[in-house]
C-alpha cells in the first residue's frame, strides 16, 4: 500500500504507474530523473488539492492492475 511516506522513486518502478500520475496532472519525473522525495512532499509541491484522494486513487489503480 502506498502512503504519503512512500518514496516516489519506489513507486515509479511499478509498470504503468506513471500514466496514473500524468492522467491526474502530476509528473513524478524531473529533468534529473525521478523525483527523489516522498509522495506526500511531491503532492505538496505540485499543489494537489486533495492528496488523500490522489493516494487513494493510486492504490485503487494498483489494485486493478493486479487483477490483470
PyMOL commands that set and color helices and strands:
alter all, ss='L'
color gray80, all
select helices_A, chain A and resi 8-11+17-23+39-45+51-67
alter helices_A, ss='H'
color red, helices_A
select strands_A, chain A and resi 29-30+33-34
alter strands_A, ss='S'
color yellow, strands_A
deselect
rebuild
show_as cartoon
